[in-house]
Amino acid sequence: MAKEQETTTGALKTAIQMEIDGKEYYIKSSQASTNELGKNLLKKLADEEDKHRKVFEGIYQQISARKGWPESKISYDGGKGLRTVFAAAIKAMARDTKVIPTELKAIETAMDMENKTYDFYKKRSGLATFAGEKDFYEEIAAQEKEHHQALLDYFEFLKNPAAWYVQKEHQSLDGG
């Protein structure tokens, strides 16, 4: 039992650090972004990483106090908040938005971070030892996947805004 607790608290410490690192990265990237969409999306992601960290810290305290895995729910809107931020910003941006290569690189790095956290949480779900642990890790992995998808949409938009509009908005050149 002590070994299981040690393994669980070690994973929680890793998760907390990943969320701290993610928040810091998103804040720095938001400040360096050259457009409002990037700034807003990255700030929203920083906020979400901070919410995750707080939940993990609460779970860590419960486990450390040997109270077992707590009933914990992390508020999740299915990515609606990120899509709302994205949609509102897109309406205000020009189709010929210019981007600097460092912004594309920052988004690629962020997508890689989200993939790694997703993989970590999926792995933890498979190794879960507490009743609510598996469901919690599945839920948070789904959020990380939504983060990745929002970043991918942003990346595709930055690479080619006109093509992105055609693909996402399904607009036709023949008026049909």
PyMOL CGO cylinders between C-alpha atoms (Angstrom):
from pymol import cmd
from pymol.cgo import CYLINDER

trace = [
    CYLINDER, 0.00, 0.00, 0.00, 2.84, 2.40, 0.83, 0.3, 1, 1, 1, 1, 1, 1,
    CYLINDER, 2.84, 2.40, 0.83, 4.41, 1.66, -2.57, 0.3, 1, 1, 1, 1, 1, 1,
    CYLINDER, 4.41, 1.66, -2.57, 1.12, 2.43, -4.34, 0.3, 1, 1, 1, 1, 1, 1,
    CYLINDER, 1.12, 2.43, -4.34, 0.80, 5.71, -2.46, 0.3, 1, 1, 1, 1, 1, 1,
    CYLINDER, 0.80, 5.71, -2.46, 4.38, 6.64, -3.32, 0.3, 1, 1, 1, 1, 1, 1,
    CYLINDER, 4.38, 6.64, -3.32, 3.76, 5.87, -7.00, 0.3, 1, 1, 1, 1, 1, 1,
    CYLINDER, 3.76, 5.87, -7.00, 0.51, 7.84, -6.99, 0.3, 1, 1, 1, 1, 1, 1,
    CYLINDER, 0.51, 7.84, -6.99, 1.97, 10.88, -5.24, 0.3, 1, 1, 1, 1, 1, 1,
    CYLINDER, 1.97, 10.88, -5.24, 4.98, 10.78, -7.56, 0.3, 1, 1, 1, 1, 1, 1,
    CYLINDER, 4.98, 10.78, -7.56, 2.67, 10.85, -10.59, 0.3, 1, 1, 1, 1, 1, 1,
    CYLINDER, 2.67, 10.85, -10.59, 0.71, 13.71, -9.04, 0.3, 1, 1, 1, 1, 1, 1,
    CYLINDER, 0.71, 13.71, -9.04, 3.91, 15.70, -8.46, 0.3, 1, 1, 1, 1, 1, 1,
    CYLINDER, 3.91, 15.70, -8.46, 4.81, 15.15, -12.11, 0.3, 1, 1, 1, 1, 1, 1,
    CYLINDER, 4.81, 15.15, -12.11, 1.33, 16.27, -13.21, 0.3, 1, 1, 1, 1, 1, 1,
    CYLINDER, 1.33, 16.27, -13.21, 1.52, 19.39, -11.04, 0.3, 1, 1, 1, 1, 1, 1,
    CYLINDER, 1.52, 19.39, -11.04, 4.90, 20.31, -12.52, 0.3, 1, 1, 1, 1, 1, 1,
    CYLINDER, 4.90, 20.31, -12.52, 3.67, 19.68, -16.07, 0.3, 1, 1, 1, 1, 1, 1,
    CYLINDER, 3.67, 19.68, -16.07, 0.73, 22.01, -15.47, 0.3, 1, 1, 1, 1, 1, 1,
    CYLINDER, 0.73, 22.01, -15.47, 2.99, 24.69, -13.95, 0.3, 1, 1, 1, 1, 1, 1,
    CYLINDER, 2.99, 24.69, -13.95, 5.37, 24.43, -16.90, 0.3, 1, 1, 1, 1, 1, 1,
    CYLINDER, 5.37, 24.43, -16.90, 2.46, 24.56, -19.35, 0.3, 1, 1, 1, 1, 1, 1,
    CYLINDER, 2.46, 24.56, -19.35, 1.02, 27.68, -17.73, 0.3, 1, 1, 1, 1, 1, 1,
    CYLINDER, 1.02, 27.68, -17.73, 4.39, 29.43, -17.79, 0.3, 1, 1, 1, 1, 1, 1,
    CYLINDER, 4.39, 29.43, -17.79, 4.90, 28.51, -21.44, 0.3, 1, 1, 1, 1, 1, 1,
    CYLINDER, 4.90, 28.51, -21.44, 1.46, 29.74, -22.45, 0.3, 1, 1, 1, 1, 1, 1,
    CYLINDER, 1.46, 29.74, -22.45, 1.91, 33.03, -20.61, 0.3, 1, 1, 1, 1, 1, 1,
    CYLINDER, 1.91, 33.03, -20.61, 5.27, 33.68, -22.29, 0.3, 1, 1, 1, 1, 1, 1,
    CYLINDER, 5.27, 33.68, -22.29, 3.92, 32.65, -25.67, 0.3, 1, 1, 1, 1, 1, 1,
    CYLINDER, 3.92, 32.65, -25.67, 0.85, 34.86, -25.22, 0.3, 1, 1, 1, 1, 1, 1,
    CYLINDER, 0.85, 34.86, -25.22, 3.05, 37.84, -24.48, 0.3, 1, 1, 1, 1, 1, 1,
    CYLINDER, 3.05, 37.84, -24.48, 5.14, 37.12, -27.59, 0.3, 1, 1, 1, 1, 1, 1,
    CYLINDER, 5.14, 37.12, -27.59, 2.16, 36.52, -29.87, 0.3, 1, 1, 1, 1, 1, 1,
    CYLINDER, 2.16, 36.52, -29.87, 1.71, 38.95, -32.73, 0.3, 1, 1, 1, 1, 1, 1,
    CYLINDER, 1.71, 38.95, -32.73, -2.09, 38.84, -32.90, 0.3, 1, 1, 1, 1, 1, 1,
    CYLINDER, -2.09, 38.84, -32.90, -5.13, 38.93, -30.65, 0.3, 1, 1, 1, 1, 1, 1,
    CYLINDER, -5.13, 38.93, -30.65, -6.20, 35.38, -31.49, 0.3, 1, 1, 1, 1, 1, 1,
    CYLINDER, -6.20, 35.38, -31.49, -2.85, 34.03, -30.30, 0.3, 1, 1, 1, 1, 1, 1,
    CYLINDER, -2.85, 34.03, -30.30, -2.83, 36.21, -27.21, 0.3, 1, 1, 1, 1, 1, 1,
    CYLINDER, -2.83, 36.21, -27.21, -6.37, 35.24, -26.19, 0.3, 1, 1, 1, 1, 1, 1,
    CYLINDER, -6.37, 35.24, -26.19, -6.09, 31.55, -26.99, 0.3, 1, 1, 1, 1, 1, 1,
    CYLINDER, -6.09, 31.55, -26.99, -2.79, 31.18, -25.17, 0.3, 1, 1, 1, 1, 1, 1,
    CYLINDER, -2.79, 31.18, -25.17, -4.06, 33.11, -22.13, 0.3, 1, 1, 1, 1, 1, 1,
    CYLINDER, -4.06, 33.11, -22.13, -7.10, 30.82, -21.99, 0.3, 1, 1, 1, 1, 1, 1,
    CYLINDER, -7.10, 30.82, -21.99, -4.83, 27.77, -22.14, 0.3, 1, 1, 1, 1, 1, 1,
    CYLINDER, -4.83, 27.77, -22.14, -2.68, 29.22, -19.34, 0.3, 1, 1, 1, 1, 1, 1,
    CYLINDER, -2.68, 29.22, -19.34, -5.84, 29.60, -17.23, 0.3, 1, 1, 1, 1, 1, 1,
    CYLINDER, -5.84, 29.60, -17.23, -6.85, 26.00, -17.93, 0.3, 1, 1, 1, 1, 1, 1,
    CYLINDER, -6.85, 26.00, -17.93, -3.40, 24.71, -16.95, 0.3, 1, 1, 1, 1, 1, 1,
    CYLINDER, -3.40, 24.71, -16.95, -3.69, 26.63, -13.69, 0.3, 1, 1, 1, 1, 1, 1,
    CYLINDER, -3.69, 26.63, -13.69, -7.11, 25.07, -12.97, 0.3, 1, 1, 1, 1, 1, 1,
    CYLINDER, -7.11, 25.07, -12.97, -5.64, 21.62, -13.60, 0.3, 1, 1, 1, 1, 1, 1,
    CYLINDER, -5.64, 21.62, -13.60, -2.74, 22.34, -11.25, 0.3, 1, 1, 1, 1, 1, 1,
    CYLINDER, -2.74, 22.34, -11.25, -5.08, 23.36, -8.44, 0.3, 1, 1, 1, 1, 1, 1,
    CYLINDER, -5.08, 23.36, -8.44, -7.12, 20.18, -8.79, 0.3, 1, 1, 1, 1, 1, 1,
    CYLINDER, -7.12, 20.18, -8.79, -3.96, 18.04, -8.80, 0.3, 1, 1, 1, 1, 1, 1,
    CYLINDER, -3.96, 18.04, -8.80, -2.68, 19.83, -5.69, 0.3, 1, 1, 1, 1, 1, 1,
    CYLINDER, -2.68, 19.83, -5.69, -5.94, 19.09, -3.89, 0.3, 1, 1, 1, 1, 1, 1,
    CYLINDER, -5.94, 19.09, -3.89, -5.75, 15.43, -4.85, 0.3, 1, 1, 1, 1, 1, 1,
    CYLINDER, -5.75, 15.43, -4.85, -2.10, 15.31, -3.79, 0.3, 1, 1, 1, 1, 1, 1,
    CYLINDER, -2.10, 15.31, -3.79, -3.02, 16.66, -0.35, 0.3, 1, 1, 1, 1, 1, 1,
    CYLINDER, -3.02, 16.66, -0.35, -5.76, 14.06, 0.06, 0.3, 1, 1, 1, 1, 1, 1,
    CYLINDER, -5.76, 14.06, 0.06, -3.50, 11.19, -1.00, 0.3, 1, 1, 1, 1, 1, 1,
    CYLINDER, -3.50, 11.19, -1.00, -0.62, 12.43, 1.16, 0.3, 1, 1, 1, 1, 1, 1,
    CYLINDER, -0.62, 12.43, 1.16, -2.95, 12.55, 4.17, 0.3, 1, 1, 1, 1, 1, 1,
    CYLINDER, -2.95, 12.55, 4.17, -3.79, 8.90, 3.41, 0.3, 1, 1, 1, 1, 1, 1,
    CYLINDER, -3.79, 8.90, 3.41, -7.42, 9.71, 2.77, 0.3, 1, 1, 1, 1, 1, 1,
    CYLINDER, -7.42, 9.71, 2.77, -7.49, 7.83, -0.53, 0.3, 1, 1, 1, 1, 1, 1,
    CYLINDER, -7.49, 7.83, -0.53, -8.35, 9.16, -3.94, 0.3, 1, 1, 1, 1, 1, 1,
    CYLINDER, -8.35, 9.16, -3.94, -10.98, 11.87, -3.47, 0.3, 1, 1, 1, 1, 1, 1,
    CYLINDER, -10.98, 11.87, -3.47, -14.13, 12.23, -5.50, 0.3, 1, 1, 1, 1, 1, 1,
    CYLINDER, -14.13, 12.23, -5.50, -12.86, 14.89, -7.84, 0.3, 1, 1, 1, 1, 1, 1,
    CYLINDER, -12.86, 14.89, -7.84, -14.38, 16.43, -10.88, 0.3, 1, 1, 1, 1, 1, 1,
    CYLINDER, -14.38, 16.43, -10.88, -12.58, 18.89, -13.00, 0.3, 1, 1, 1, 1, 1, 1,
    CYLINDER, -12.58, 18.89, -13.00, -14.87, 21.37, -14.69, 0.3, 1, 1, 1, 1, 1, 1,
    CYLINDER, -14.87, 21.37, -14.69, -14.91, 20.56, -18.36, 0.3, 1, 1, 1, 1, 1, 1,
    CYLINDER, -14.91, 20.56, -18.36, -16.99, 22.17, -21.05, 0.3, 1, 1, 1, 1, 1, 1,
    CYLINDER, -16.99, 22.17, -21.05, -15.97, 19.83, -23.85, 0.3, 1, 1, 1, 1, 1, 1,
    CYLINDER, -15.97, 19.83, -23.85, -13.69, 22.49, -25.33, 0.3, 1, 1, 1, 1, 1, 1,
    CYLINDER, -13.69, 22.49, -25.33, -16.55, 24.97, -25.76, 0.3, 1, 1, 1, 1, 1, 1,
    CYLINDER, -16.55, 24.97, -25.76, -14.66, 27.78, -24.03, 0.3, 1, 1, 1, 1, 1, 1,
    CYLINDER, -14.66, 27.78, -24.03, -11.63, 27.37, -26.27, 0.3, 1, 1, 1, 1, 1, 1,
    CYLINDER, -11.63, 27.37, -26.27, -13.79, 27.19, -29.40, 0.3, 1, 1, 1, 1, 1, 1,
    CYLINDER, -13.79, 27.19, -29.40, -15.65, 30.34, -28.31, 0.3, 1, 1, 1, 1, 1, 1,
    CYLINDER, -15.65, 30.34, -28.31, -12.40, 32.26, -27.85, 0.3, 1, 1, 1, 1, 1, 1,
    CYLINDER, -12.40, 32.26, -27.85, -11.19, 30.99, -31.20, 0.3, 1, 1, 1, 1, 1, 1,
    CYLINDER, -11.19, 30.99, -31.20, -14.41, 31.76, -33.08, 0.3, 1, 1, 1, 1, 1, 1,
    CYLINDER, -14.41, 31.76, -33.08, -14.70, 35.29, -31.67, 0.3, 1, 1, 1, 1, 1, 1,
    CYLINDER, -14.70, 35.29, -31.67, -11.12, 36.14, -32.55, 0.3, 1, 1, 1, 1, 1, 1,
    CYLINDER, -11.12, 36.14, -32.55, -11.36, 34.66, -36.05, 0.3, 1, 1, 1, 1, 1, 1,
    CYLINDER, -11.36, 34.66, -36.05, -14.28, 36.95, -36.88, 0.3, 1, 1, 1, 1, 1, 1,
    CYLINDER, -14.28, 36.95, -36.88, -12.11, 39.96, -36.10, 0.3, 1, 1, 1, 1, 1, 1,
    CYLINDER, -12.11, 39.96, -36.10, -9.04, 38.80, -38.05, 0.3, 1, 1, 1, 1, 1, 1,
    CYLINDER, -9.04, 38.80, -38.05, -8.25, 39.31, -41.69, 0.3, 1, 1, 1, 1, 1, 1,
    CYLINDER, -8.25, 39.31, -41.69, -7.91, 36.36, -44.02, 0.3, 1, 1, 1, 1, 1, 1,
    CYLINDER, -7.91, 36.36, -44.02, -4.49, 37.62, -45.03, 0.3, 1, 1, 1, 1, 1, 1,
    CYLINDER, -4.49, 37.62, -45.03, -3.09, 37.64, -41.50, 0.3, 1, 1, 1, 1, 1, 1,
    CYLINDER, -3.09, 37.64, -41.50, 0.69, 37.58, -41.51, 0.3, 1, 1, 1, 1, 1, 1,
    CYLINDER, 0.69, 37.58, -41.51, 2.59, 35.49, -39.03, 0.3, 1, 1, 1, 1, 1, 1,
    CYLINDER, 2.59, 35.49, -39.03, 6.18, 35.28, -37.96, 0.3, 1, 1, 1, 1, 1, 1,
    CYLINDER, 6.18, 35.28, -37.96, 7.91, 31.88, -38.04, 0.3, 1, 1, 1, 1, 1, 1,
    CYLINDER, 7.91, 31.88, -38.04, 8.61, 31.98, -34.30, 0.3, 1, 1, 1, 1, 1, 1,
    CYLINDER, 8.61, 31.98, -34.30, 4.88, 31.99, -33.61, 0.3, 1, 1, 1, 1, 1, 1,
    CYLINDER, 4.88, 31.99, -33.61, 4.42, 28.83, -35.68, 0.3, 1, 1, 1, 1, 1, 1,
    CYLINDER, 4.42, 28.83, -35.68, 7.29, 27.23, -33.79, 0.3, 1, 1, 1, 1, 1, 1,
    CYLINDER, 7.29, 27.23, -33.79, 5.76, 28.23, -30.45, 0.3, 1, 1, 1, 1, 1, 1,
    CYLINDER, 5.76, 28.23, -30.45, 2.46, 26.62, -31.42, 0.3, 1, 1, 1, 1, 1, 1,
    CYLINDER, 2.46, 26.62, -31.42, 4.24, 23.45, -32.60, 0.3, 1, 1, 1, 1, 1, 1,
    CYLINDER, 4.24, 23.45, -32.60, 6.00, 23.28, -29.23, 0.3, 1, 1, 1, 1, 1, 1,
    CYLINDER, 6.00, 23.28, -29.23, 2.70, 23.79, -27.40, 0.3, 1, 1, 1, 1, 1, 1,
    CYLINDER, 2.70, 23.79, -27.40, 1.05, 21.00, -29.43, 0.3, 1, 1, 1, 1, 1, 1,
    CYLINDER, 1.05, 21.00, -29.43, 3.93, 18.69, -28.52, 0.3, 1, 1, 1, 1, 1, 1,
    CYLINDER, 3.93, 18.69, -28.52, 3.51, 19.59, -24.83, 0.3, 1, 1, 1, 1, 1, 1,
    CYLINDER, 3.51, 19.59, -24.83, -0.21, 18.83, -24.99, 0.3, 1, 1, 1, 1, 1, 1,
    CYLINDER, -0.21, 18.83, -24.99, 0.48, 15.48, -26.67, 0.3, 1, 1, 1, 1, 1, 1,
    CYLINDER, 0.48, 15.48, -26.67, 2.95, 14.56, -23.94, 0.3, 1, 1, 1, 1, 1, 1,
    CYLINDER, 2.95, 14.56, -23.94, 0.57, 15.48, -21.14, 0.3, 1, 1, 1, 1, 1, 1,
    CYLINDER, 0.57, 15.48, -21.14, -2.22, 13.58, -22.90, 0.3, 1, 1, 1, 1, 1, 1,
    CYLINDER, -2.22, 13.58, -22.90, 0.00, 10.50, -23.15, 0.3, 1, 1, 1, 1, 1, 1,
    CYLINDER, 0.00, 10.50, -23.15, 0.99, 10.80, -19.48, 0.3, 1, 1, 1, 1, 1, 1,
    CYLINDER, 0.99, 10.80, -19.48, -2.62, 11.05, -18.31, 0.3, 1, 1, 1, 1, 1, 1,
    CYLINDER, -2.62, 11.05, -18.31, -3.76, 8.17, -20.51, 0.3, 1, 1, 1, 1, 1, 1,
    CYLINDER, -3.76, 8.17, -20.51, -0.93, 6.05, -19.10, 0.3, 1, 1, 1, 1, 1, 1,
    CYLINDER, -0.93, 6.05, -19.10, -1.89, 7.01, -15.54, 0.3, 1, 1, 1, 1, 1, 1,
    CYLINDER, -1.89, 7.01, -15.54, -5.48, 6.07, -16.30, 0.3, 1, 1, 1, 1, 1, 1,
    CYLINDER, -5.48, 6.07, -16.30, -4.33, 2.60, -17.28, 0.3, 1, 1, 1, 1, 1, 1,
    CYLINDER, -4.33, 2.60, -17.28, -2.30, 2.27, -14.09, 0.3, 1, 1, 1, 1, 1, 1,
    CYLINDER, -2.30, 2.27, -14.09, -4.99, 3.65, -11.80, 0.3, 1, 1, 1, 1, 1, 1,
    CYLINDER, -4.99, 3.65, -11.80, -5.24, 2.05, -8.36, 0.3, 1, 1, 1, 1, 1, 1,
    CYLINDER, -5.24, 2.05, -8.36, -8.09, 4.09, -6.90, 0.3, 1, 1, 1, 1, 1, 1,
    CYLINDER, -8.09, 4.09, -6.90, -11.74, 3.93, -7.94, 0.3, 1, 1, 1, 1, 1, 1,
    CYLINDER, -11.74, 3.93, -7.94, -12.06, 7.57, -9.09, 0.3, 1, 1, 1, 1, 1, 1,
    CYLINDER, -12.06, 7.57, -9.09, -8.51, 7.84, -10.36, 0.3, 1, 1, 1, 1, 1, 1,
    CYLINDER, -8.51, 7.84, -10.36, -9.11, 6.20, -13.74, 0.3, 1, 1, 1, 1, 1, 1,
    CYLINDER, -9.11, 6.20, -13.74, -12.11, 8.37, -14.57, 0.3, 1, 1, 1, 1, 1, 1,
    CYLINDER, -12.11, 8.37, -14.57, -10.29, 11.50, -13.46, 0.3, 1, 1, 1, 1, 1, 1,
    CYLINDER, -10.29, 11.50, -13.46, -7.27, 10.82, -15.64, 0.3, 1, 1, 1, 1, 1, 1,
    CYLINDER, -7.27, 10.82, -15.64, -9.51, 10.00, -18.60, 0.3, 1, 1, 1, 1, 1, 1,
    CYLINDER, -9.51, 10.00, -18.60, -11.35, 13.27, -18.12, 0.3, 1, 1, 1, 1, 1, 1,
    CYLINDER, -11.35, 13.27, -18.12, -8.21, 15.36, -17.90, 0.3, 1, 1, 1, 1, 1, 1,
    CYLINDER, -8.21, 15.36, -17.90, -6.69, 13.54, -20.90, 0.3, 1, 1, 1, 1, 1, 1,
    CYLINDER, -6.69, 13.54, -20.90, -9.76, 14.54, -22.89, 0.3, 1, 1, 1, 1, 1, 1,
    CYLINDER, -9.76, 14.54, -22.89, -9.13, 18.16, -21.94, 0.3, 1, 1, 1, 1, 1, 1,
    CYLINDER, -9.13, 18.16, -21.94, -5.53, 17.94, -23.07, 0.3, 1, 1, 1, 1, 1, 1,
    CYLINDER, -5.53, 17.94, -23.07, -6.75, 16.54, -26.38, 0.3, 1, 1, 1, 1, 1, 1,
    CYLINDER, -6.75, 16.54, -26.38, -9.08, 19.54, -26.75, 0.3, 1, 1, 1, 1, 1, 1,
    CYLINDER, -9.08, 19.54, -26.75, -6.15, 21.86, -26.02, 0.3, 1, 1, 1, 1, 1, 1,
    CYLINDER, -6.15, 21.86, -26.02, -4.17, 20.16, -28.77, 0.3, 1, 1, 1, 1, 1, 1,
    CYLINDER, -4.17, 20.16, -28.77, -7.06, 20.49, -31.20, 0.3, 1, 1, 1, 1, 1, 1,
    CYLINDER, -7.06, 20.49, -31.20, -7.45, 24.21, -30.49, 0.3, 1, 1, 1, 1, 1, 1,
    CYLINDER, -7.45, 24.21, -30.49, -3.73, 24.69, -31.03, 0.3, 1, 1, 1, 1, 1, 1,
    CYLINDER, -3.73, 24.69, -31.03, -3.85, 22.67, -34.25, 0.3, 1, 1, 1, 1, 1, 1,
    CYLINDER, -3.85, 22.67, -34.25, -6.70, 24.84, -35.56, 0.3, 1, 1, 1, 1, 1, 1,
    CYLINDER, -6.70, 24.84, -35.56, -4.70, 27.94, -34.70, 0.3, 1, 1, 1, 1, 1, 1,
    CYLINDER, -4.70, 27.94, -34.70, -1.57, 26.51, -36.32, 0.3, 1, 1, 1, 1, 1, 1,
    CYLINDER, -1.57, 26.51, -36.32, -3.46, 25.66, -39.53, 0.3, 1, 1, 1, 1, 1, 1,
    CYLINDER, -3.46, 25.66, -39.53, -5.02, 29.12, -39.53, 0.3, 1, 1, 1, 1, 1, 1,
    CYLINDER, -5.02, 29.12, -39.53, -1.62, 30.78, -39.19, 0.3, 1, 1, 1, 1, 1, 1,
    CYLINDER, -1.62, 30.78, -39.19, -0.07, 28.68, -41.94, 0.3, 1, 1, 1, 1, 1, 1,
    CYLINDER, -0.07, 28.68, -41.94, -2.76, 29.53, -44.47, 0.3, 1, 1, 1, 1, 1, 1,
    CYLINDER, -2.76, 29.53, -44.47, -5.70, 31.65, -43.28, 0.3, 1, 1, 1, 1, 1, 1,
    CYLINDER, -5.70, 31.65, -43.28, -7.54, 31.61, -46.63, 0.3, 1, 1, 1, 1, 1, 1,
    CYLINDER, -7.54, 31.61, -46.63, -7.38, 27.81, -46.91, 0.3, 1, 1, 1, 1, 1, 1,
    CYLINDER, -7.38, 27.81, -46.91, -8.40, 27.47, -43.28, 0.3, 1, 1, 1, 1, 1, 1,
    CYLINDER, -8.40, 27.47, -43.28, -11.51, 29.55, -43.90, 0.3, 1, 1, 1, 1, 1, 1,
    CYLINDER, -11.51, 29.55, -43.90, -12.46, 27.42, -46.90, 0.3, 1, 1, 1, 1, 1, 1,
    CYLINDER, -12.46, 27.42, -46.90, -11.93, 24.18, -44.98, 0.3, 1, 1, 1, 1, 1, 1,
    CYLINDER, -11.93, 24.18, -44.98, -13.57, 25.19, -41.68, 0.3, 1, 1, 1, 1, 1, 1,
    CYLINDER, -13.57, 25.19, -41.68, -16.27, 27.45, -43.00, 0.3, 1, 1, 1, 1, 1, 1,
    CYLINDER, -16.27, 27.45, -43.00, -16.98, 25.28, -46.07, 0.3, 1, 1, 1, 1, 1, 1,
    CYLINDER, -16.98, 25.28, -46.07, -17.39, 28.35, -48.23, 0.3, 1, 1, 1, 1, 1, 1,
    CYLINDER, -17.39, 28.35, -48.23, -17.72, 27.83, -51.92, 0.3, 1, 1, 1, 1, 1, 1,
    CYLINDER, -17.72, 27.83, -51.92, -16.32, 30.05, -54.65, 0.3, 1, 1, 1, 1, 1, 1,
    CYLINDER, -16.32, 30.05, -54.65, -19.26, 29.38, -56.94, 0.3, 1, 1, 1, 1, 1, 1,
    CYLINDER, -19.26, 29.38, -56.94, -21.76, 30.92, -54.53, 0.3, 1, 1, 1, 1, 1, 1,
    CYLINDER, -21.76, 30.92, -54.53, -23.35, 27.54, -53.83, 0.3, 1, 1, 1, 1, 1, 1,
]
cmd.load_cgo(trace, "trace")
